[in-house]
Amino acid sequence: MRNLEVTQEIFRCFGAHDVDGIVELLHPECVIDFYGPEVIPYAGHYEGLTECRGFFDTVLSSVDIHVFDADQFICEGEHVVVVGKLRLTTKRDGREIKSPFVHVIHCQDGKWKHFRDFMNTAVAQDAFRER
């Protein structure tokens, strides 16, 4: 599977809450970096298939997805950049997380090897903060 196609398939699996499908498309040495403060349940650095599965499980158990639209896929060799917008609500109390996002992905052997997520983490931090 080509890098653009694998990325589009992972996006489809994410929207369908198909974590098994996502993990099948991750490189065994996959790394995920979601930048943000600890109050965001899925913020952090993840290495290997077990930790990366945990990342996706935590995201999907923490938020409801209302909008997760990829506006642009830019593919150059082993690198894919995805630009889009999202609107999520926390499962705990329904607070909104609305932000543009940029995903920077490095593929190897037709699978995701390094995934970095950039968004307005201040919005997510506010949504998850105890009040």
Backbone as XML, in Angstrom:
<?xml version="1.0"?>
<chain id="A" units="angstrom">
  <residue number="1" name="MET">
    <atom name="N" x="0.862" y="-1.186" z="0.000"/>
    <atom name="CA" x="0.000" y="0.000" z="0.000"/>
    <atom name="C" x="0.900" y="1.239" z="0.000"/>
  </residue>
  <residue number="2" name="ARG">
    <atom name="N" x="0.572" y="2.180" z="-0.812"/>
    <atom name="CA" x="1.360" y="3.418" z="-0.879"/>
    <atom name="C" x="1.127" y="4.277" z="0.355"/>
  </residue>
  <residue number="3" name="ASN">
    <atom name="N" x="2.033" y="5.201" z="0.598"/>
    <atom name="CA" x="1.986" y="6.017" z="1.815"/>
    <atom name="C" x="0.731" y="6.869" z="1.914"/>
  </residue>
  <residue number="4" name="LEU">
    <atom name="N" x="0.311" y="7.452" z="0.808"/>
    <atom name="CA" x="-0.924" y="8.237" z="0.820"/>
    <atom name="C" x="-2.119" y="7.326" z="1.088"/>
  </residue>
  <residue number="5" name="GLU">
    <atom name="N" x="-2.151" y="6.189" z="0.439"/>
    <atom name="CA" x="-3.276" y="5.260" z="0.626"/>
    <atom name="C" x="-3.343" y="4.726" z="2.046"/>
  </residue>
  <residue number="6" name="VAL">
    <atom name="N" x="-2.197" y="4.401" z="2.638"/>
    <atom name="CA" x="-2.197" y="3.894" z="4.016"/>
    <atom name="C" x="-2.681" y="4.982" z="4.966"/>
  </residue>
  <residue number="7" name="THR">
    <atom name="N" x="-2.301" y="6.213" z="4.703"/>
    <atom name="CA" x="-2.745" y="7.325" z="5.547"/>
    <atom name="C" x="-4.251" y="7.526" z="5.422"/>
  </residue>
  <residue number="8" name="GLN">
    <atom name="N" x="-4.761" y="7.495" z="4.218"/>
    <atom name="CA" x="-6.209" y="7.644" z="4.027"/>
    <atom name="C" x="-6.965" y="6.483" z="4.675"/>
  </residue>
  <residue number="9" name="GLU">
    <atom name="N" x="-6.413" y="5.282" z="4.624"/>
    <atom name="CA" x="-7.060" y="4.129" z="5.247"/>
    <atom name="C" x="-7.050" y="4.250" z="6.777"/>
  </residue>
  <residue number="10" name="ILE">
    <atom name="N" x="-5.960" y="4.742" z="7.344"/>
    <atom name="CA" x="-5.925" y="4.946" z="8.798"/>
    <atom name="C" x="-6.956" y="5.996" z="9.195"/>
  </residue>
  <residue number="11" name="PHE">
    <atom name="N" x="-7.101" y="7.043" z="8.425"/>
    <atom name="CA" x="-8.128" y="8.046" z="8.718"/>
    <atom name="C" x="-9.523" y="7.424" z="8.668"/>
  </residue>
  <residue number="12" name="ARG">
    <atom name="N" x="-9.756" y="6.560" z="7.689"/>
    <atom name="CA" x="-11.050" y="5.885" z="7.591"/>
    <atom name="C" x="-11.280" y="4.990" z="8.817"/>
  </residue>
  <residue number="13" name="CYS">
    <atom name="N" x="-10.264" y="4.240" z="9.200"/>
    <atom name="CA" x="-10.370" y="3.363" z="10.380"/>
    <atom name="C" x="-10.612" y="4.179" z="11.646"/>
  </residue>
  <residue number="14" name="PHE">
    <atom name="N" x="-9.945" y="5.319" z="11.773"/>
    <atom name="CA" x="-10.126" y="6.161" z="12.952"/>
    <atom name="C" x="-11.575" y="6.634" z="13.035"/>
  </residue>
  <residue number="15" name="GLY">
    <atom name="N" x="-12.109" y="7.094" z="11.928"/>
    <atom name="CA" x="-13.500" y="7.544" z="11.899"/>
    <atom name="C" x="-14.479" y="6.432" z="12.214"/>
  </residue>
  <residue number="16" name="ALA">
    <atom name="N" x="-14.105" y="5.192" z="11.891"/>
    <atom name="CA" x="-14.957" y="4.030" z="12.159"/>
    <atom name="C" x="-14.666" y="3.408" z="13.524"/>
  </residue>
  <residue number="17" name="HIS">
    <atom name="N" x="-13.774" y="4.007" z="14.296"/>
    <atom name="CA" x="-13.358" y="3.506" z="15.614"/>
    <atom name="C" x="-12.748" y="2.108" z="15.509"/>
  </residue>
  <residue number="18" name="ASP">
    <atom name="N" x="-12.073" y="1.845" z="14.410"/>
    <atom name="CA" x="-11.477" y="0.535" z="14.144"/>
    <atom name="C" x="-9.997" y="0.552" z="14.517"/>
  </residue>
  <residue number="19" name="VAL">
    <atom name="N" x="-9.718" y="0.397" z="15.811"/>
    <atom name="CA" x="-8.330" y="0.451" z="16.286"/>
    <atom name="C" x="-7.535" y="-0.745" z="15.751"/>
  </residue>
  <residue number="20" name="ASP">
    <atom name="N" x="-8.157" y="-1.908" z="15.652"/>
    <atom name="CA" x="-7.454" y="-3.072" z="15.089"/>
    <atom name="C" x="-6.991" y="-2.775" z="13.665"/>
  </residue>
  <residue number="21" name="GLY">
    <atom name="N" x="-7.848" y="-2.145" z="12.874"/>
    <atom name="CA" x="-7.486" y="-1.778" z="11.506"/>
    <atom name="C" x="-6.337" y="-0.793" z="11.464"/>
  </residue>
  <residue number="22" name="ILE">
    <atom name="N" x="-6.332" y="0.151" z="12.404"/>
    <atom name="CA" x="-5.232" y="1.124" z="12.476"/>
    <atom name="C" x="-3.926" y="0.409" z="12.798"/>
  </residue>
  <residue number="23" name="VAL">
    <atom name="N" x="-3.953" y="-0.431" z="13.831"/>
    <atom name="CA" x="-2.724" y="-1.087" z="14.296"/>
    <atom name="C" x="-2.116" y="-1.964" z="13.203"/>
  </residue>
  <residue number="24" name="GLU">
    <atom name="N" x="-2.937" y="-2.571" z="12.373"/>
    <atom name="CA" x="-2.420" y="-3.377" z="11.260"/>
    <atom name="C" x="-1.602" y="-2.540" z="10.284"/>
  </residue>
  <residue number="25" name="LEU">
    <atom name="N" x="-1.836" y="-1.232" z="10.254"/>
    <atom name="CA" x="-1.166" y="-0.342" z="9.313"/>
    <atom name="C" x="-0.021" y="0.442" z="9.950"/>
  </residue>
  <residue number="26" name="LEU">
    <atom name="N" x="0.312" y="0.092" z="11.200"/>
    <atom name="CA" x="1.431" y="0.729" z="11.894"/>
    <atom name="C" x="2.671" y="-0.148" z="11.789"/>
  </residue>
  <residue number="27" name="HIS">
    <atom name="N" x="3.801" y="0.489" z="11.622"/>
    <atom name="CA" x="5.091" y="-0.195" z="11.599"/>
    <atom name="C" x="5.351" y="-0.771" z="12.997"/>
  </residue>
  <residue number="28" name="PRO">
    <atom name="N" x="5.994" y="-1.932" z="13.117"/>
    <atom name="CA" x="6.261" y="-2.498" z="14.446"/>
    <atom name="C" x="7.036" y="-1.561" z="15.375"/>
  </residue>
  <residue number="29" name="GLU">
    <atom name="N" x="7.810" y="-0.648" z="14.801"/>
    <atom name="CA" x="8.575" y="0.313" z="15.607"/>
    <atom name="C" x="7.936" y="1.700" z="15.581"/>
  </residue>
  <residue number="30" name="CYS">
    <atom name="N" x="6.637" y="1.733" z="15.450"/>
    <atom name="CA" x="5.900" y="3.001" z="15.343"/>
    <atom name="C" x="6.109" y="3.871" z="16.586"/>
  </residue>
  <residue number="31" name="VAL">
    <atom name="N" x="6.169" y="5.172" z="16.330"/>
    <atom name="CA" x="6.250" y="6.177" z="17.393"/>
    <atom name="C" x="5.147" y="7.196" z="17.148"/>
  </residue>
  <residue number="32" name="ILE">
    <atom name="N" x="4.453" y="7.583" z="18.214"/>
    <atom name="CA" x="3.438" y="8.634" z="18.130"/>
    <atom name="C" x="3.814" y="9.719" z="19.125"/>
  </residue>
  <residue number="33" name="ASP">
    <atom name="N" x="3.766" y="10.956" z="18.666"/>
    <atom name="CA" x="3.968" y="12.116" z="19.532"/>
    <atom name="C" x="2.753" y="13.020" z="19.410"/>
  </residue>
  <residue number="34" name="PHE">
    <atom name="N" x="2.033" y="13.155" z="20.521"/>
    <atom name="CA" x="0.937" y="14.113" z="20.586"/>
    <atom name="C" x="1.384" y="15.165" z="21.593"/>
  </residue>
  <residue number="35" name="TYR">
    <atom name="N" x="1.631" y="16.366" z="21.095"/>
    <atom name="CA" x="2.194" y="17.423" z="21.918"/>
    <atom name="C" x="1.101" y="18.128" z="22.699"/>
  </residue>
  <residue number="36" name="GLY">
    <atom name="N" x="1.318" y="18.270" z="24.005"/>
    <atom name="CA" x="0.352" y="18.957" z="24.841"/>
    <atom name="C" x="0.561" y="18.608" z="26.301"/>
  </residue>
  <residue number="37" name="PRO">
    <atom name="N" x="-0.110" y="19.336" z="27.182"/>
    <atom name="CA" x="0.048" y="19.105" z="28.622"/>
    <atom name="C" x="-0.644" y="17.817" z="29.075"/>
  </residue>
  <residue number="38" name="GLU">
    <atom name="N" x="-0.241" y="17.333" z="30.234"/>
    <atom name="CA" x="-0.726" y="16.060" z="30.761"/>
    <atom name="C" x="-2.229" y="16.020" z="31.005"/>
  </residue>
  <residue number="39" name="VAL">
    <atom name="N" x="-2.879" y="17.165" z="31.155"/>
    <atom name="CA" x="-4.328" y="17.165" z="31.389"/>
    <atom name="C" x="-5.079" y="16.554" z="30.192"/>
  </residue>
  <residue number="40" name="ILE">
    <atom name="N" x="-4.482" y="16.579" z="29.019"/>
    <atom name="CA" x="-5.065" y="15.930" z="27.844"/>
    <atom name="C" x="-4.745" y="14.439" z="27.976"/>
  </residue>
  <residue number="41" name="PRO">
    <atom name="N" x="-5.751" y="13.578" z="28.100"/>
    <atom name="CA" x="-5.504" y="12.171" z="28.436"/>
    <atom name="C" x="-4.597" y="11.425" z="27.468"/>
  </residue>
  <residue number="42" name="TYR">
    <atom name="N" x="-4.554" y="11.842" z="26.209"/>
    <atom name="CA" x="-3.768" y="11.130" z="25.207"/>
    <atom name="C" x="-2.491" y="11.858" z="24.817"/>
  </residue>
  <residue number="43" name="ALA">
    <atom name="N" x="-2.160" y="12.947" z="25.514"/>
    <atom name="CA" x="-0.910" y="13.660" z="25.223"/>
    <atom name="C" x="0.270" y="12.804" z="25.665"/>
  </residue>
  <residue number="44" name="GLY">
    <atom name="N" x="1.317" y="12.833" z="24.862"/>
    <atom name="CA" x="2.516" y="12.119" z="25.264"/>
    <atom name="C" x="3.258" y="11.496" z="24.105"/>
  </residue>
  <residue number="45" name="HIS">
    <atom name="N" x="4.214" y="10.675" z="24.490"/>
    <atom name="CA" x="5.102" y="9.987" z="23.554"/>
    <atom name="C" x="4.824" y="8.492" z="23.687"/>
  </residue>
  <residue number="46" name="TYR">
    <atom name="N" x="4.589" y="7.833" z="22.560"/>
    <atom name="CA" x="4.225" y="6.412" z="22.543"/>
    <atom name="C" x="5.177" y="5.675" z="21.605"/>
  </residue>
  <residue number="47" name="GLU">
    <atom name="N" x="5.655" y="4.522" z="22.037"/>
    <atom name="CA" x="6.561" y="3.718" z="21.216"/>
    <atom name="C" x="6.087" y="2.279" z="21.157"/>
  </residue>
  <residue number="48" name="GLY">
    <atom name="N" x="6.102" y="1.698" z="19.974"/>
    <atom name="CA" x="5.735" y="0.309" z="19.783"/>
    <atom name="C" x="4.235" y="0.133" z="19.603"/>
  </residue>
  <residue number="49" name="LEU">
    <atom name="N" x="3.856" y="-1.017" z="19.079"/>
    <atom name="CA" x="2.456" y="-1.247" z="18.735"/>
    <atom name="C" x="1.525" y="-1.218" z="19.940"/>
  </residue>
  <residue number="50" name="THR">
    <atom name="N" x="1.961" y="-1.747" z="21.080"/>
    <atom name="CA" x="1.092" y="-1.774" z="22.262"/>
    <atom name="C" x="0.804" y="-0.360" z="22.757"/>
  </residue>
  <residue number="51" name="GLU">
    <atom name="N" x="1.838" y="0.463" z="22.878"/>
    <atom name="CA" x="1.633" y="1.843" z="23.339"/>
    <atom name="C" x="0.834" y="2.645" z="22.313"/>
  </residue>
  <residue number="52" name="CYS">
    <atom name="N" x="1.112" y="2.438" z="21.026"/>
    <atom name="CA" x="0.400" y="3.189" z="19.991"/>
    <atom name="C" x="-1.073" y="2.783" z="19.949"/>
  </residue>
  <residue number="53" name="ARG">
    <atom name="N" x="-1.362" y="1.512" z="20.148"/>
    <atom name="CA" x="-2.755" y="1.076" z="20.270"/>
    <atom name="C" x="-3.401" y="1.801" z="21.455"/>
  </residue>
  <residue number="54" name="GLY">
    <atom name="N" x="-2.686" y="1.890" z="22.544"/>
    <atom name="CA" x="-3.196" y="2.597" z="23.723"/>
    <atom name="C" x="-3.517" y="4.050" z="23.437"/>
  </residue>
  <residue number="55" name="PHE">
    <atom name="N" x="-2.703" y="4.695" z="22.613"/>
    <atom name="CA" x="-2.976" y="6.080" z="22.224"/>
    <atom name="C" x="-4.338" y="6.176" z="21.549"/>
  </residue>
  <residue number="56" name="PHE">
    <atom name="N" x="-4.563" y="5.365" z="20.510"/>
    <atom name="CA" x="-5.826" y="5.435" z="19.776"/>
    <atom name="C" x="-7.007" y="5.031" z="20.657"/>
  </residue>
  <residue number="57" name="ASP">
    <atom name="N" x="-6.829" y="4.013" z="21.498"/>
    <atom name="CA" x="-7.900" y="3.625" z="22.429"/>
    <atom name="C" x="-8.244" y="4.771" z="23.372"/>
  </residue>
  <residue number="58" name="THR">
    <atom name="N" x="-7.222" y="5.469" z="23.857"/>
    <atom name="CA" x="-7.447" y="6.580" z="24.793"/>
    <atom name="C" x="-8.143" y="7.747" z="24.107"/>
  </residue>
  <residue number="59" name="VAL">
    <atom name="N" x="-7.722" y="8.081" z="22.894"/>
    <atom name="CA" x="-8.392" y="9.160" z="22.168"/>
    <atom name="C" x="-9.874" y="8.820" z="22.017"/>
  </residue>
  <residue number="60" name="LEU">
    <atom name="N" x="-10.154" y="7.629" z="21.514"/>
    <atom name="CA" x="-11.546" y="7.267" z="21.219"/>
    <atom name="C" x="-12.389" y="7.083" z="22.481"/>
  </residue>
  <residue number="61" name="SER">
    <atom name="N" x="-11.775" y="6.795" z="23.612"/>
    <atom name="CA" x="-12.544" y="6.671" z="24.853"/>
    <atom name="C" x="-12.678" y="8.012" z="25.572"/>
  </residue>
  <residue number="62" name="SER">
    <atom name="N" x="-11.950" y="9.024" z="25.119"/>
    <atom name="CA" x="-11.956" y="10.339" z="25.779"/>
    <atom name="C" x="-12.840" y="11.367" z="25.094"/>
  </residue>
  <residue number="63" name="VAL">
    <atom name="N" x="-13.048" y="11.213" z="23.778"/>
    <atom name="CA" x="-13.785" y="12.231" z="23.023"/>
    <atom name="C" x="-14.797" y="11.595" z="22.075"/>
  </residue>
  <residue number="64" name="ASP">
    <atom name="N" x="-15.822" y="12.369" z="21.779"/>
    <atom name="CA" x="-16.751" y="12.047" z="20.698"/>
    <atom name="C" x="-16.330" y="12.883" z="19.500"/>
  </residue>
  <residue number="65" name="ILE">
    <atom name="N" x="-16.282" y="12.258" z="18.337"/>
    <atom name="CA" x="-15.837" y="12.921" z="17.119"/>
    <atom name="C" x="-17.061" y="13.411" z="16.349"/>
  </residue>
  <residue number="66" name="HIS">
    <atom name="N" x="-17.129" y="14.721" z="16.153"/>
    <atom name="CA" x="-18.212" y="15.307" z="15.365"/>
    <atom name="C" x="-17.714" y="15.715" z="13.986"/>
  </residue>
  <residue number="67" name="VAL">
    <atom name="N" x="-16.512" y="16.281" z="13.938"/>
    <atom name="CA" x="-15.876" y="16.658" z="12.673"/>
    <atom name="C" x="-14.416" y="16.251" z="12.768"/>
  </residue>
  <residue number="68" name="PHE">
    <atom name="N" x="-13.955" y="15.523" z="11.784"/>
    <atom name="CA" x="-12.531" y="15.202" z="11.665"/>
    <atom name="C" x="-12.252" y="15.152" z="10.175"/>
  </residue>
  <residue number="69" name="ASP">
    <atom name="N" x="-12.105" y="16.329" z="9.591"/>
    <atom name="CA" x="-12.002" y="16.469" z="8.141"/>
    <atom name="C" x="-10.569" y="16.777" z="7.718"/>
  </residue>
  <residue number="70" name="ALA">
    <atom name="N" x="-10.038" y="15.930" z="6.854"/>
    <atom name="CA" x="-8.745" y="16.185" z="6.237"/>
    <atom name="C" x="-8.996" y="17.016" z="4.990"/>
  </residue>
  <residue number="71" name="ASP">
    <atom name="N" x="-8.516" y="18.236" z="4.991"/>
    <atom name="CA" x="-8.707" y="19.131" z="3.851"/>
    <atom name="C" x="-7.652" y="18.928" z="2.776"/>
  </residue>
  <residue number="72" name="GLN">
    <atom name="N" x="-6.467" y="18.478" z="3.202"/>
    <atom name="CA" x="-5.377" y="18.364" z="2.238"/>
    <atom name="C" x="-4.419" y="17.265" z="2.683"/>
  </residue>
  <residue number="73" name="PHE">
    <atom name="N" x="-4.049" y="16.400" z="1.753"/>
    <atom name="CA" x="-3.004" y="15.393" z="1.951"/>
    <atom name="C" x="-1.837" y="15.783" z="1.059"/>
  </residue>
  <residue number="74" name="ILE">
    <atom name="N" x="-0.674" y="15.928" z="1.636"/>
    <atom name="CA" x="0.523" y="16.271" z="0.875"/>
    <atom name="C" x="1.499" y="15.108" z="1.059"/>
  </residue>
  <residue number="75" name="CYS">
    <atom name="N" x="1.842" y="14.461" z="-0.047"/>
    <atom name="CA" x="2.694" y="13.276" z="0.031"/>
    <atom name="C" x="3.962" y="13.515" z="-0.769"/>
  </residue>
  <residue number="76" name="GLU">
    <atom name="N" x="5.084" y="13.286" z="-0.123"/>
    <atom name="CA" x="6.381" y="13.403" z="-0.778"/>
    <atom name="C" x="7.246" y="12.245" z="-0.287"/>
  </residue>
  <residue number="77" name="GLY">
    <atom name="N" x="7.391" y="11.241" z="-1.108"/>
    <atom name="CA" x="8.190" y="10.076" z="-0.727"/>
    <atom name="C" x="7.607" y="9.387" z="0.497"/>
  </residue>
  <residue number="78" name="GLU">
    <atom name="N" x="8.419" y="9.257" z="1.531"/>
    <atom name="CA" x="8.004" y="8.587" z="2.763"/>
    <atom name="C" x="7.252" y="9.496" z="3.722"/>
  </residue>
  <residue number="79" name="HIS">
    <atom name="N" x="7.054" y="10.750" z="3.339"/>
    <atom name="CA" x="6.428" y="11.718" z="4.239"/>
    <atom name="C" x="5.046" y="12.113" z="3.740"/>
  </residue>
  <residue number="80" name="VAL">
    <atom name="N" x="4.104" y="12.155" z="4.673"/>
    <atom name="CA" x="2.750" y="12.598" z="4.376"/>
    <atom name="C" x="2.385" y="13.658" z="5.407"/>
  </residue>
  <residue number="81" name="VAL">
    <atom name="N" x="1.868" y="14.767" z="4.938"/>
    <atom name="CA" x="1.369" y="15.821" z="5.818"/>
    <atom name="C" x="-0.128" y="15.942" z="5.549"/>
  </residue>
  <residue number="82" name="VAL">
    <atom name="N" x="-0.898" y="15.958" z="6.628"/>
    <atom name="CA" x="-2.343" y="16.086" z="6.509"/>
    <atom name="C" x="-2.758" y="17.356" z="7.232"/>
  </residue>
  <residue number="83" name="VAL">
    <atom name="N" x="-3.502" y="18.205" z="6.553"/>
    <atom name="CA" x="-4.001" y="19.455" z="7.117"/>
    <atom name="C" x="-5.519" y="19.359" z="7.163"/>
  </residue>
  <residue number="84" name="GLY">
    <atom name="N" x="-6.094" y="19.713" z="8.301"/>
    <atom name="CA" x="-7.542" y="19.619" z="8.407"/>
    <atom name="C" x="-8.102" y="20.354" z="9.591"/>
  </residue>
  <residue number="85" name="LYS">
    <atom name="N" x="-9.330" y="19.988" z="9.932"/>
    <atom name="CA" x="-10.010" y="20.629" z="11.069"/>
    <atom name="C" x="-10.772" y="19.561" z="11.833"/>
  </residue>
  <residue number="86" name="LEU">
    <atom name="N" x="-10.942" y="19.827" z="13.113"/>
    <atom name="CA" x="-11.670" y="18.882" z="13.945"/>
    <atom name="C" x="-12.596" y="19.618" z="14.895"/>
  </residue>
  <residue number="87" name="ARG">
    <atom name="N" x="-13.629" y="18.903" z="15.295"/>
    <atom name="CA" x="-14.514" y="19.340" z="16.376"/>
    <atom name="C" x="-14.882" y="18.090" z="17.149"/>
  </residue>
  <residue number="88" name="LEU">
    <atom name="N" x="-14.429" y="18.087" z="18.377"/>
    <atom name="CA" x="-14.643" y="16.969" z="19.280"/>
    <atom name="C" x="-15.345" y="17.489" z="20.523"/>
  </residue>
  <residue number="89" name="THR">
    <atom name="N" x="-15.930" y="16.589" z="21.283"/>
    <atom name="CA" x="-16.401" y="16.939" z="22.636"/>
    <atom name="C" x="-15.890" y="15.880" z="23.587"/>
  </residue>
  <residue number="90" name="THR">
    <atom name="N" x="-15.573" y="16.325" z="24.789"/>
    <atom name="CA" x="-15.092" y="15.375" z="25.786"/>
    <atom name="C" x="-16.235" y="14.462" z="26.209"/>
  </residue>
  <residue number="91" name="LYS">
    <atom name="N" x="-15.941" y="13.211" z="26.411"/>
    <atom name="CA" x="-16.970" y="12.269" z="26.853"/>
    <atom name="C" x="-17.368" y="12.551" z="28.292"/>
  </residue>
  <residue number="92" name="ARG">
    <atom name="N" x="-16.443" y="13.093" z="29.074"/>
    <atom name="CA" x="-16.711" y="13.339" z="30.489"/>
    <atom name="C" x="-17.825" y="14.347" z="30.694"/>
  </residue>
  <residue number="93" name="ASP">
    <atom name="N" x="-17.780" y="15.459" z="29.968"/>
    <atom name="CA" x="-18.791" y="16.497" z="30.220"/>
    <atom name="C" x="-19.198" y="17.286" z="28.980"/>
  </residue>
  <residue number="94" name="GLY">
    <atom name="N" x="-18.803" y="16.829" z="27.815"/>
    <atom name="CA" x="-19.270" y="17.439" z="26.580"/>
    <atom name="C" x="-18.643" y="18.763" z="26.205"/>
  </residue>
  <residue number="95" name="ARG">
    <atom name="N" x="-17.517" y="19.102" z="26.803"/>
    <atom name="CA" x="-16.849" y="20.355" z="26.417"/>
    <atom name="C" x="-16.246" y="20.221" z="25.026"/>
  </residue>
  <residue number="96" name="GLU">
    <atom name="N" x="-16.340" y="21.310" z="24.279"/>
    <atom name="CA" x="-15.930" y="21.295" z="22.874"/>
    <atom name="C" x="-14.430" y="21.526" z="22.693"/>
  </residue>
  <residue number="97" name="ILE">
    <atom name="N" x="-13.879" y="20.788" z="21.740"/>
    <atom name="CA" x="-12.510" y="20.979" z="21.266"/>
    <atom name="C" x="-12.632" y="21.218" z="19.768"/>
  </residue>
  <residue number="98" name="LYS">
    <atom name="N" x="-12.344" y="22.431" z="19.354"/>
    <atom name="CA" x="-12.459" y="22.799" z="17.941"/>
    <atom name="C" x="-11.132" y="23.427" z="17.530"/>
  </residue>
  <residue number="99" name="SER">
    <atom name="N" x="-10.518" y="22.868" z="16.484"/>
    <atom name="CA" x="-9.182" y="23.325" z="16.137"/>
    <atom name="C" x="-8.807" y="22.871" z="14.731"/>
  </residue>
  <residue number="100" name="PRO">
    <atom name="N" x="-7.938" y="23.623" z="14.069"/>
    <atom name="CA" x="-7.274" y="23.064" z="12.896"/>
    <atom name="C" x="-6.227" y="22.051" z="13.391"/>
  </residue>
  <residue number="101" name="PHE">
    <atom name="N" x="-5.791" y="21.167" z="12.507"/>
    <atom name="CA" x="-4.719" y="20.245" z="12.879"/>
    <atom name="C" x="-3.782" y="20.053" z="11.704"/>
  </residue>
  <residue number="102" name="VAL">
    <atom name="N" x="-2.577" y="19.633" z="12.044"/>
    <atom name="CA" x="-1.589" y="19.204" z="11.064"/>
    <atom name="C" x="-0.995" y="17.905" z="11.594"/>
  </residue>
  <residue number="103" name="HIS">
    <atom name="N" x="-1.016" y="16.874" z="10.772"/>
    <atom name="CA" x="-0.376" y="15.612" z="11.110"/>
    <atom name="C" x="0.827" y="15.447" z="10.198"/>
  </residue>
  <residue number="104" name="VAL">
    <atom name="N" x="1.954" y="15.138" z="10.810"/>
    <atom name="CA" x="3.184" y="14.899" z="10.063"/>
    <atom name="C" x="3.521" y="13.426" z="10.257"/>
  </residue>
  <residue number="105" name="ILE">
    <atom name="N" x="3.574" y="12.691" z="9.159"/>
    <atom name="CA" x="3.711" y="11.247" z="9.210"/>
    <atom name="C" x="4.920" y="10.811" z="8.388"/>
  </residue>
  <residue number="106" name="HIS">
    <atom name="N" x="5.706" y="9.917" z="8.966"/>
    <atom name="CA" x="6.806" y="9.290" z="8.234"/>
    <atom name="C" x="6.437" y="7.824" z="8.070"/>
  </residue>
  <residue number="107" name="CYS">
    <atom name="N" x="6.459" y="7.344" z="6.847"/>
    <atom name="CA" x="6.114" y="5.951" z="6.556"/>
    <atom name="C" x="7.373" y="5.161" z="6.217"/>
  </residue>
  <residue number="108" name="GLN">
    <atom name="N" x="7.298" y="3.886" z="6.527"/>
    <atom name="CA" x="8.364" y="2.968" z="6.128"/>
    <atom name="C" x="7.722" y="1.626" z="5.811"/>
  </residue>
  <residue number="109" name="ASP">
    <atom name="N" x="8.108" y="1.047" z="4.710"/>
    <atom name="CA" x="7.564" y="-0.251" z="4.284"/>
    <atom name="C" x="6.045" y="-0.220" z="4.171"/>
  </residue>
  <residue number="110" name="GLY">
    <atom name="N" x="5.476" y="0.910" z="3.733"/>
    <atom name="CA" x="4.040" y="1.023" z="3.537"/>
    <atom name="C" x="3.234" y="1.104" z="4.819"/>
  </residue>
  <residue number="111" name="LYS">
    <atom name="N" x="3.877" y="1.459" z="5.929"/>
    <atom name="CA" x="3.182" y="1.577" z="7.215"/>
    <atom name="C" x="3.644" y="2.854" z="7.912"/>
  </residue>
  <residue number="112" name="TRP">
    <atom name="N" x="2.812" y="3.337" z="8.855"/>
    <atom name="CA" x="3.190" y="4.522" z="9.628"/>
    <atom name="C" x="4.297" y="4.158" z="10.605"/>
  </residue>
  <residue number="113" name="LYS">
    <atom name="N" x="5.400" y="4.883" z="10.532"/>
    <atom name="CA" x="6.494" y="4.673" z="11.489"/>
    <atom name="C" x="6.549" y="5.784" z="12.534"/>
  </residue>
  <residue number="114" name="HIS">
    <atom name="N" x="6.262" y="7.017" z="12.147"/>
    <atom name="CA" x="6.275" y="8.132" z="13.113"/>
    <atom name="C" x="5.111" y="9.067" z="12.781"/>
  </residue>
  <residue number="115" name="PHE">
    <atom name="N" x="4.279" y="9.290" z="13.773"/>
    <atom name="CA" x="3.099" y="10.151" z="13.616"/>
    <atom name="C" x="3.202" y="11.269" z="14.637"/>
  </residue>
  <residue number="116" name="ARG">
    <atom name="N" x="3.150" y="12.504" z="14.160"/>
    <atom name="CA" x="3.179" y="13.677" z="15.042"/>
    <atom name="C" x="1.923" y="14.496" z="14.814"/>
  </residue>
  <residue number="117" name="ASP">
    <atom name="N" x="1.268" y="14.856" z="15.903"/>
    <atom name="CA" x="-0.012" y="15.561" z="15.846"/>
    <atom name="C" x="0.180" y="16.972" z="16.379"/>
  </residue>
  <residue number="118" name="PHE">
    <atom name="N" x="-0.226" y="17.952" z="15.583"/>
    <atom name="CA" x="-0.161" y="19.351" z="15.985"/>
    <atom name="C" x="-1.559" y="19.938" z="15.887"/>
  </residue>
  <residue number="119" name="MET">
    <atom name="N" x="-2.013" y="20.571" z="16.952"/>
    <atom name="CA" x="-3.314" y="21.239" z="16.963"/>
    <atom name="C" x="-3.247" y="22.339" z="18.010"/>
  </residue>
  <residue number="120" name="ASN">
    <atom name="N" x="-4.329" y="23.051" z="18.202"/>
    <atom name="CA" x="-4.385" y="24.072" z="19.244"/>
    <atom name="C" x="-4.621" y="23.355" z="20.573"/>
  </residue>
  <residue number="121" name="THR">
    <atom name="N" x="-3.536" y="22.942" z="21.205"/>
    <atom name="CA" x="-3.670" y="22.166" z="22.439"/>
    <atom name="C" x="-4.212" y="22.996" z="23.595"/>
  </residue>
  <residue number="122" name="ALA">
    <atom name="N" x="-4.152" y="24.319" z="23.492"/>
    <atom name="CA" x="-4.738" y="25.150" z="24.553"/>
    <atom name="C" x="-6.250" y="24.919" z="24.625"/>
  </residue>
  <residue number="123" name="VAL">
    <atom name="N" x="-6.886" y="24.701" z="23.480"/>
    <atom name="CA" x="-8.329" y="24.426" z="23.445"/>
    <atom name="C" x="-8.613" y="23.074" z="24.100"/>
  </residue>
  <residue number="124" name="ALA">
    <atom name="N" x="-7.806" y="22.058" z="23.766"/>
    <atom name="CA" x="-7.974" y="20.730" z="24.362"/>
    <atom name="C" x="-7.690" y="20.788" z="25.863"/>
  </residue>
  <residue number="125" name="GLN">
    <atom name="N" x="-6.646" y="21.497" z="26.246"/>
    <atom name="CA" x="-6.315" y="21.631" z="27.671"/>
    <atom name="C" x="-7.477" y="22.229" z="28.435"/>
  </residue>
  <residue number="126" name="ASP">
    <atom name="N" x="-8.075" y="23.263" z="27.900"/>
    <atom name="CA" x="-9.214" y="23.906" z="28.563"/>
    <atom name="C" x="-10.405" y="22.950" z="28.668"/>
  </residue>
  <residue number="127" name="ALA">
    <atom name="N" x="-10.638" y="22.161" z="27.631"/>
    <atom name="CA" x="-11.779" y="21.237" z="27.631"/>
    <atom name="C" x="-11.608" y="20.122" z="28.665"/>
  </residue>
  <residue number="128" name="PHE">
    <atom name="N" x="-10.382" y="19.680" z="28.903"/>
    <atom name="CA" x="-10.136" y="18.577" z="29.831"/>
    <atom name="C" x="-9.828" y="19.038" z="31.261"/>
  </residue>
  <residue number="129" name="ARG">
    <atom name="N" x="-9.614" y="20.334" z="31.445"/>
    <atom name="CA" x="-9.247" y="20.847" z="32.768"/>
    <atom name="C" x="-10.408" y="20.685" z="33.743"/>
  </residue>
  <residue number="130" name="GLU">
    <atom name="N" x="-10.083" y="20.268" z="34.967"/>
    <atom name="CA" x="-11.096" y="20.164" z="36.040"/>
    <atom name="C" x="-11.604" y="21.560" z="36.370"/>
  </residue>
  <residue number="131" name="ARG">
    <atom name="N" x="-12.902" y="21.649" z="36.662"/>
    <atom name="CA" x="-13.482" y="22.953" z="37.041"/>
    <atom name="C" x="-14.214" y="22.821" z="38.332"/>
  </residue>
</chain>
